[in-house]
């Protein structure tokens, strides 16, 4: 079964050692919103939220959306050039 956005956010957040509260603070969101996203209660998050999470977790938005299995920042660097 393919990972959901929420599962990918949780895995990468934990890998980066960031708490839900810290991610929420950085995104100017509520902890409840981050928790709901990670629990897949929010099925279609706004694009701006996905972009913000991707930046904070240093992964591509494509990775969070399940369009690629490559979570590396190199994808972000290639787009910035």
C-alpha positions, -999 to +999 in steps of 0.1 A: +000+000+000+013+035-009+022+058+019-002+088+025+009+124+028+004+122+065+026+091+069+054+107+048+052+139+068+054+120+101+083+098+090+103+128+077+095+150+107+107+123+131+138+116+109+146+153+112+140+153+150+113+179+149+082+176+171+047+183+159+047+214+181+079+227+165+067+221+130+034+238+138+053+268+152+075+270+121+045+269+098+024+292+119-002+264+122-018+246+152-004+214+166-039+200+160-036+208+123-003+189+121-017+160+141-048+158+119-026+159+087-004+131+101-035+110+111-049+115+075-079+134+088-071+161+063-073+144+030-066+173+006-042+198+023-037+232+006-007+235-017+008+262+004+008+239+034+025+211+014+051+236+001+057+249+037+061+214+051+084+204+023+107+234+029+108+228+067+115+191+063+139+196+034+121+173+011+104+178-022+066+184-024+065+157-050+078+132-023+052+143+002+025+139-025+037+104-034+048+114-069+083+102-063+101+080-038+131+102-037+129+125-007+163+142-012+168+179-013+186+175-046+153+177-063+147+211-047+182+223-057+176+213-093+144+234-094+161+264-079+188+266-107 
